[in-house]
Amino acid sequence: MSGSLEVLCHTVGPFVENCYLMVGPSGKKAAIVDPGVETEFLADELDRRGLELEWIINTHAHLDHVACNHFFKERTNAPIILHRDDLPLLKELPRQGEMFGIQVKPSPAPDAWFEEGQPFVFDGLNFDVLHTPGHSPGGVCLRHGEVMWVGDTLFQGSIGRTDLFGGSLEELTQSIRGKLFSLPGATRCFPGHGPATTLDAEQRTNPFVGDAAIAAGGQDIS
């Protein structure tokens, strides 16, 4: 794995969400990416391996990606990091839960903010931050070397839904074609749902934003 990162993907909960546990090159520090519904069991993994949780990472603030913020903050006191534009969504977390019949504790306030152009550092490794609105106003992708966490921005053969609060198909298309597809095609993408993919595969074949979709009459806004 790039930069001696160990990455474990756990697909969890009623939303079949991918929660990632990253273990840094020191072998002593970890980060949780998108602790959604039913991810509490990862605390046992941290304890079993003697890992210090350095970050609670939210690629965006929808229920299925932040439901366990409170649990991990209370358990470890690790800082929560989010893009500022998704703070209104985070504040509405219990209400999001009510919409799906799920009781969720309010999330603690973020301790830090993702900002495009300012690297995010985990266990001495730098991650590029890309602000990719469209699925949500503050969605971000985090890239380190040849791997990237894309949240619900891009999926294998699909894209994030845009019919939720703050969603915009035009913005999401711009985020993917204007930002993600400008990166090396071999970049491996870890999405919030479904299997991993590569930027090259999605640019060639994705029916929503790929080259085939543009050739079929879509607008190229890259």
C-alpha positions, 0 to 999 in steps of 0.5 A: 500500500502507498506510503506503508499504509495499511487499509482495512475496509469494513462494509457495515450497517443498513446502508451497506457503507464502507468504513475504512480503518487506516493504520499508519506507517508507524504501526501505532496510529490509526484513522477511521474514515466515515464511522457510520452506523454499526461501526462501534466494533472497530474500537475492539480492533483498536484496543486489540492492536494497541492503536492510537486513534489519531483522526476521525475522518468524515468525507461528508456528513450524511448519516451513514458516514458519521453516525458513530462520531459521538461514540469514537470521540467519547471513547478516544477523544480523537479529533473529528475533521470535516469540510466546513460546508457540511457543518449544517448537515452534521448539526442535523444528524439526529434529524437525519436518523429520524428520517430512517427510523434510527436513533443517533446521538448528535455529533460533537463539533469538528475539531478541524476543517478540510481545506482544498490546497492544505494537505491533511497529515496522518501519521506523518503522511500527507494527503491531498484534499480535493473539495468535491461538492455535488453529493453534499456541499462539503464532500471531499476526496483524500488522495495519497500517492496512487490511492484516494478515498472518494466518499460518495462522490464517485462509485464503480459505474455510478456517482453519488445521488444528488437529490438530497439537501445541497446536492447538485448534479452539475456540481458533482459532474464538475467535481468528477470531470474537472478534478478527479479525472485530471489525476493519474488514471491508475489512481485507485479509488476507495468509495463510500459504497461498493467495490474499489475502482480506478479513475481510468476505468470510470473515465472510460466506462462510467455511464454518468460521467465517463467519456461514453456518456459525454459522447452520447450527448452529455456536456463536457465541463472538464 
